């Protein structure tokens, strides 16, 4: 059974799924409709909607690092515990809306309370080879595979930040634009991905201190572009990304 939907397509009012089974050459088709996740509701409404449908092993997926001029793209997949939100996870939100200190606190809380967490890293050389979109999708697939290897019973549904679902996955899937501000499971994944990538960039700063990766994490700030002009690219720079010299 496969259910894929882009929840933010206004032409979609409900999700039609089809189950096919073969018996002596006969194809039986069963259809039903699933109302889509709630729109324009506070963060967590989607998680409660999933729980209300009896789902307990659903996974939020997000990435960090699509836009920088240097460093990897990192994806995370998180399955949170069912039931009321644990107190230590209160305040889950899009990682970009949180301070660095709060992200670090929630990173530890998610790692300690989640049923399963998967993190995957795709380096700059691969980004240059297959492009940033395909590299991001590869990282997401790998992060989900890490969760799948540790989660029992199996994954029931995927909630993916953005406007694309993951091909070759057979679970119910929902693509949610700005999902990290709408679902706790995606917000948790955004924090895991962001903090994991930031920590990687701090390690790269120790190797290549002239670029200031500890400050901008590879994004195209004026200081970073000035360092690129002065020093040229290092091995973790994305050669396929265009950038403008600073004024």
C-alpha positions in Angstrom: 0.0 0.0 0.0 1.3 3.4 -0.9 -0.1 6.8 0.1 1.6 9.9 -1.2 0.2 13.4 -1.0 1.3 16.9 -1.1 -0.9 18.4 1.6 -0.3 21.9 0.3 -1.8 21.2 -3.1 -5.1 23.1 -2.9 -6.7 20.7 -5.4 -6.3 17.9 -3.0 -9.3 17.6 -0.6 -8.7 14.1 0.5 -6.3 11.2 -0.1 -7.4 8.3 -2.2 -5.4 5.1 -1.6 -5.6 1.9 -3.5 -4.7 -1.6 -2.3 -4.3 -4.3 -4.9 -4.1 -8.0 -4.2 -3.9 -10.8 -6.8 -5.8 -14.1 -6.4 -5.9 -16.4 -9.4 -5.2 -13.5 -11.8 -8.0 -11.3 -10.3 -7.1 -7.8 -9.0 -9.2 -6.6 -6.1 -9.2 -2.8 -5.6 -10.3 -1.3 -2.3 -10.5 2.5 -2.0 -11.1 4.8 0.9 -10.6 8.5 1.6 -8.4 10.0 4.4 -9.0 13.6 5.3 -5.7 15.6 5.1 -3.8 16.9 8.1 -5.2 20.1 9.5 -4.1 23.4 8.0 -3.5 26.8 9.7 -3.4 25.2 13.2 -0.9 25.6 16.0 2.2 23.4 15.9 1.4 19.9 17.1 -2.1 19.8 15.6 -0.8 17.4 12.9 0.8 15.1 15.4 -2.5 15.0 17.4 -4.3 14.3 14.1 -2.0 11.4 13.5 -2.5 10.0 17.0 -6.3 10.4 16.6 -6.1 8.1 13.6 -4.3 5.5 15.7 -0.8 6.2 14.3 1.9 5.8 16.9 5.0 5.1 14.7 5.1 8.1 12.4 8.3 10.0 11.5 9.1 13.6 10.9 11.9 14.4 8.4 13.8 17.7 7.8 17.2 18.9 6.5 19.7 21.5 7.2 22.3 23.0 4.9 20.7 23.3 1.5 21.8 26.8 0.9 25.4 27.2 2.1 28.4 27.6 -0.1 30.4 25.0 1.9 29.8 21.9 4.0 27.4 19.0 3.8 23.6 18.8 3.7 22.3 16.9 6.8 18.9 15.2 7.2 17.2 13.9 10.3 14.3 11.6 10.9 12.6 11.5 14.3 9.8 9.3 15.8 8.6 10.9 19.0 6.9 9.0 21.8 3.1 8.8 21.6 0.8 10.5 24.0 1.2 13.9 25.8 4.2 15.9 24.9 7.0 15.3 27.5 7.8 18.4 29.5 11.4 18.4 28.4 10.2 18.8 24.7 7.9 21.8 25.4 8.9 24.6 23.0 9.6 22.4 20.0 9.6 24.6 16.9 11.4 25.3 13.7 15.1 25.3 14.6 15.5 28.7 12.8 13.1 30.2 15.3 15.2 29.1 18.3 18.3 30.4 19.9 21.5 28.3 19.7 21.3 27.6 23.4 17.7 26.5 23.2 18.4 24.3 20.1 21.2 22.6 22.0 18.9 22.0 25.0 16.1 20.5 22.8 18.7 18.5 20.8 19.6 16.6 24.0 15.9 16.3 25.0 14.9 14.8 21.7 17.8 12.4 21.6 16.9 11.2 25.1 13.2 10.8 24.7 12.5 10.0 21.0 11.7 6.4 20.1 14.1 6.6 17.2 16.4 9.2 15.6 18.2 8.9 12.3 20.8 11.3 10.9 22.5 11.3 7.5 25.2 13.4 6.0 25.9 14.0 2.3 29.1 15.8 1.6 29.8 18.7 -0.7 31.5 16.5 -3.3 28.3 14.5 -3.7 26.2 17.6 -3.8 28.4 18.8 -6.8 28.0 15.5 -8.5 24.2 14.9 -8.2 22.9 18.5 -7.3 21.6 19.8 -4.0 18.0 18.5 -4.4 19.0 15.0 -5.1 21.6 15.1 -2.3 18.9 16.3 0.1 16.6 13.5 -0.9 19.4 11.0 -0.5 20.1 12.2 3.0 16.4 12.0 3.9 16.2 8.5 2.6 19.3 7.5 4.6 18.0 9.1 7.8 14.7 7.2 7.5 16.6 4.0 6.8 18.5 4.5 10.1 15.1 5.0 12.0 13.7 1.9 10.2 16.6 -0.2 11.4 15.9 0.6 15.1 12.1 1.2 15.3 9.7 -1.7 16.1 7.0 -2.1 14.9 7.7 -0.5 11.5 7.1 3.0 10.4 3.4 3.8 9.7 3.7 7.3 8.1 6.2 9.9 7.1 5.8 13.7 7.4 8.3 15.4 5.2 9.2 19.1 5.5 8.8 20.8 2.0 6.9 20.0 -1.1 8.2 16.5 -2.0 7.6 13.1 -0.6 10.3 10.3 -0.8 10.1 8.0 -3.7 10.4 4.3 -3.3 9.0 4.4 0.2 5.8 2.5 0.8 4.4 4.2 3.9 1.7 6.9 3.9 3.5 10.2 3.3 2.6 13.8 3.6 4.7 16.7 2.2 4.2 19.8 4.4 5.5 23.2 3.4 6.9 24.9 6.5 6.2 21.6 8.3 8.8 22.4 11.0 6.4 25.1 12.2 3.4 22.8 12.0 4.3 19.3 13.4 6.3 18.5 16.5 7.9 15.5 14.8 9.3 17.7 11.9 10.4 20.4 14.3 12.3 17.8 16.3 14.0 16.6 13.1 14.8 20.2 12.1 16.6 20.7 15.5 18.5 17.4 15.2 19.6 18.2 11.6 20.6 21.8 12.4 22.6 21.1 15.5 24.3 18.1 13.9 25.3 20.1 11.0 26.5 23.1 13.1 28.7 20.8 15.1 30.2 19.3 11.9 31.0 22.8 10.7 32.7 23.6 14.0 35.0 20.6 13.4 35.7 21.9 9.8 36.6 25.3 11.3 39.4 23.6 13.2 40.7 22.3 10.0 40.1 25.4 7.9 40.0 28.4 10.3 40.7 31.0 7.7 37.0 30.8 6.4 35.3 31.4 9.7 33.0 28.4 9.6 32.4 28.7 13.3 30.5 31.9 12.7 28.5 31.4 9.5 28.5 27.6 9.2 29.3 27.8 5.5 26.6 30.3 4.4 27.5 33.0 2.0 28.0 35.9 4.4 30.2 38.9 3.4 33.0 37.6 5.6 32.8 34.1 4.1 32.9 35.5 0.5 35.9 37.7 1.4 37.7 34.7 2.7 36.9 32.9 -0.5 38.4 35.7 -2.6 41.5 35.8 -0.4 42.1 32.0 0.0 40.2 30.3 -2.7 37.9 27.3 -2.1 38.8 24.4 0.3 37.8 20.8 -0.1 34.4 21.3 1.5 33.3 24.1 -0.7 30.5 23.4 -3.2 32.1 24.1 -6.6 28.7 23.9 -8.3 27.3 26.8 -6.3 27.6 30.3 -7.7 28.3 33.3 -5.5 29.0 37.0 -6.0 32.1 38.7 -4.6 31.3 41.2 -1.9 31.2 44.9 -2.7 
